[in-house]
Amino acid sequence: MMHLLAILQFVPVDNYIYLSAILFTIGVFGVMFRRNSIILFMCIELMLNAVNLLLVAFSTYYGDGRGQVFVFFIMAVAAAEVAVGLAIITMIYRNVKSIDINVMSNLKN
C-alpha cells in the first residue's frame, strides 16, 4: 500500500490549484448570494478548506511541513468559529424565529 505522500507527488500541483480555485470560488459565490446563515457558514468553511488543500499540496510539493502546521491551526480556528457562530445563530433563532440574514439586519434598529 502506497503512502499518501507518495500518491500526492504523482498528481501535478496544477490540479490542486485548479480544484482549490474552484472550491474557493464556490464558497465566495455562496457568501455573496445566499441569505441563509447556516449556508453562509458552510461557504466560509469551504473557502477555508480550499486554502487548506493548497497549503497541504504546496507543503508536499516542496517537502516542507510548515504548510501542514498552518493547516492544523486553521482547522482549530475554524472549529472555534463554528462553535461560536452556531451559538449566536441559535440565540438569534430563539428570539427572531428565523436564520435569514435580511431579518437579522433588522435587529440594528
C-alpha positions as YAML, in Angstrom:
chain: A
units: angstrom
residues:
- id: 1
  name: MET
  ca: [0.00, 0.00, 0.00]
- id: 2
  name: MET
  ca: [1.44, 3.33, -1.07]
- id: 3
  name: HIS
  ca: [1.95, 6.09, 1.40]
- id: 4
  name: LEU
  ca: [-0.37, 9.10, 0.99]
- id: 5
  name: LEU
  ca: [2.50, 11.49, 0.38]
- id: 6
  name: ALA
  ca: [3.82, 9.28, -2.40]
- id: 7
  name: ILE
  ca: [0.40, 9.36, -4.07]
- id: 8
  name: LEU
  ca: [0.20, 13.14, -3.73]
- id: 9
  name: GLN
  ca: [3.53, 13.51, -5.51]
- id: 10
  name: PHE
  ca: [2.22, 11.70, -8.62]
- id: 11
  name: VAL
  ca: [-0.54, 14.25, -9.17]
- id: 12
  name: PRO
  ca: [0.72, 17.56, -10.60]
- id: 13
  name: VAL
  ca: [0.37, 20.54, -8.31]
- id: 14
  name: ASP
  ca: [-1.60, 22.35, -11.03]
- id: 15
  name: ASN
  ca: [-4.56, 20.03, -10.43]
- id: 16
  name: TYR
  ca: [-4.62, 21.00, -6.76]
- id: 17
  name: ILE
  ca: [-4.51, 24.67, -7.69]
- id: 18
  name: TYR
  ca: [-7.45, 24.29, -10.07]
- id: 19
  name: LEU
  ca: [-9.51, 22.30, -7.58]
- id: 20
  name: SER
  ca: [-8.76, 24.76, -4.81]
- id: 21
  name: ALA
  ca: [-9.68, 27.71, -7.02]
- id: 22
  name: ILE
  ca: [-12.99, 26.07, -7.94]
- id: 23
  name: LEU
  ca: [-13.81, 25.32, -4.28]
- id: 24
  name: PHE
  ca: [-12.86, 28.83, -3.18]
- id: 25
  name: THR
  ca: [-14.96, 30.38, -5.97]
- id: 26
  name: ILE
  ca: [-17.98, 28.30, -4.99]
- id: 27
  name: GLY
  ca: [-17.52, 29.49, -1.40]
- id: 28
  name: VAL
  ca: [-17.25, 33.14, -2.44]
- id: 29
  name: PHE
  ca: [-20.39, 32.95, -4.57]
- id: 30
  name: GLY
  ca: [-22.20, 31.24, -1.71]
- id: 31
  name: VAL
  ca: [-21.24, 34.01, 0.69]
- id: 32
  name: MET
  ca: [-22.27, 36.71, -1.77]
- id: 33
  name: PHE
  ca: [-25.59, 35.32, -2.94]
- id: 34
  name: ARG
  ca: [-27.05, 33.14, -0.18]
- id: 35
  name: ARG
  ca: [-29.11, 34.60, 2.65]
- id: 36
  name: ASN
  ca: [-29.29, 31.59, 4.99]
- id: 37
  name: SER
  ca: [-26.73, 31.97, 7.77]
- id: 38
  name: ILE
  ca: [-26.07, 28.22, 8.02]
- id: 39
  name: ILE
  ca: [-25.23, 28.12, 4.30]
- id: 40
  name: LEU
  ca: [-23.07, 31.19, 4.86]
- id: 41
  name: PHE
  ca: [-21.03, 29.36, 7.49]
- id: 42
  name: MET
  ca: [-20.72, 26.33, 5.22]
- id: 43
  name: CYS
  ca: [-19.39, 28.52, 2.41]
- id: 44
  name: ILE
  ca: [-16.83, 30.10, 4.72]
- id: 45
  name: GLU
  ca: [-15.72, 26.62, 5.74]
- id: 46
  name: LEU
  ca: [-15.48, 25.66, 2.07]
- id: 47
  name: MET
  ca: [-13.16, 28.62, 1.45]
- id: 48
  name: LEU
  ca: [-11.00, 27.69, 4.44]
- id: 49
  name: ASN
  ca: [-10.76, 24.10, 3.20]
- id: 50
  name: ALA
  ca: [-9.73, 25.31, -0.25]
- id: 51
  name: VAL
  ca: [-6.85, 27.19, 1.37]
- id: 52
  name: ASN
  ca: [-6.00, 24.11, 3.45]
- id: 53
  name: LEU
  ca: [-5.86, 21.99, 0.30]
- id: 54
  name: LEU
  ca: [-3.40, 24.40, -1.29]
- id: 55
  name: LEU
  ca: [-1.26, 24.54, 1.83]
- id: 56
  name: VAL
  ca: [-1.00, 20.75, 2.00]
- id: 57
  name: ALA
  ca: [-0.33, 20.47, -1.75]
- id: 58
  name: PHE
  ca: [2.47, 23.02, -1.69]
- id: 59
  name: SER
  ca: [3.85, 21.63, 1.54]
- id: 60
  name: THR
  ca: [4.09, 18.21, -0.08]
- id: 61
  name: TYR
  ca: [5.43, 19.63, -3.34]
- id: 62
  name: TYR
  ca: [8.27, 21.47, -1.62]
- id: 63
  name: GLY
  ca: [8.86, 18.79, 1.03]
- id: 64
  name: ASP
  ca: [8.32, 21.23, 3.88]
- id: 65
  name: GLY
  ca: [6.00, 20.57, 6.82]
- id: 66
  name: ARG
  ca: [5.23, 24.17, 7.70]
- id: 67
  name: GLY
  ca: [2.15, 24.26, 5.46]
- id: 68
  name: GLN
  ca: [0.68, 21.31, 7.30]
- id: 69
  name: VAL
  ca: [1.24, 23.06, 10.62]
- id: 70
  name: PHE
  ca: [-0.68, 26.07, 9.29]
- id: 71
  name: VAL
  ca: [-3.50, 23.72, 8.26]
- id: 72
  name: PHE
  ca: [-3.71, 22.44, 11.83]
- id: 73
  name: PHE
  ca: [-4.07, 25.97, 13.20]
- id: 74
  name: ILE
  ca: [-6.59, 26.95, 10.53]
- id: 75
  name: MET
  ca: [-8.72, 23.92, 11.40]
- id: 76
  name: ALA
  ca: [-8.58, 24.83, 15.11]
- id: 77
  name: VAL
  ca: [-9.67, 28.41, 14.38]
- id: 78
  name: ALA
  ca: [-12.43, 27.17, 12.06]
- id: 79
  name: ALA
  ca: [-13.77, 24.83, 14.74]
- id: 80
  name: ALA
  ca: [-13.87, 27.67, 17.26]
- id: 81
  name: GLU
  ca: [-15.54, 29.93, 14.69]
- id: 82
  name: VAL
  ca: [-18.24, 27.35, 14.00]
- id: 83
  name: ALA
  ca: [-18.91, 26.79, 17.69]
- id: 84
  name: VAL
  ca: [-19.29, 30.50, 18.43]
- id: 85
  name: GLY
  ca: [-21.21, 31.19, 15.21]
- id: 86
  name: LEU
  ca: [-23.71, 28.41, 15.74]
- id: 87
  name: ALA
  ca: [-24.27, 29.53, 19.33]
- id: 88
  name: ILE
  ca: [-25.01, 33.05, 18.10]
- id: 89
  name: ILE
  ca: [-27.33, 31.75, 15.38]
- id: 90
  name: THR
  ca: [-29.17, 29.57, 17.92]
- id: 91
  name: MET
  ca: [-29.77, 32.56, 20.20]
- id: 92
  name: ILE
  ca: [-30.95, 34.72, 17.29]
- id: 93
  name: TYR
  ca: [-33.30, 31.95, 16.13]
- id: 94
  name: ARG
  ca: [-34.80, 31.72, 19.62]
- id: 95
  name: ASN
  ca: [-35.58, 35.44, 19.55]
- id: 96
  name: VAL
  ca: [-36.48, 36.08, 15.90]
- id: 97
  name: LYS
  ca: [-37.59, 32.58, 14.74]
- id: 98
  name: SER
  ca: [-35.56, 32.96, 11.53]
- id: 99
  name: ILE
  ca: [-31.97, 32.50, 10.38]
- id: 100
  name: ASP
  ca: [-32.32, 34.70, 7.31]
- id: 101
  name: ILE
  ca: [-29.59, 37.34, 7.02]
- id: 102
  name: ASN
  ca: [-32.08, 40.02, 5.90]
- id: 103
  name: VAL
  ca: [-34.15, 39.50, 9.06]
- id: 104
  name: MET
  ca: [-31.04, 39.76, 11.19]
- id: 105
  name: SER
  ca: [-30.09, 43.08, 9.61]
- id: 106
  name: ASN
  ca: [-33.33, 44.49, 11.05]
- id: 107
  name: LEU
  ca: [-32.01, 43.86, 14.57]
- id: 108
  name: LYS
  ca: [-29.88, 47.03, 14.30]
- id: 109
  name: ASN
  ca: [-32.90, 49.27, 14.88]
...
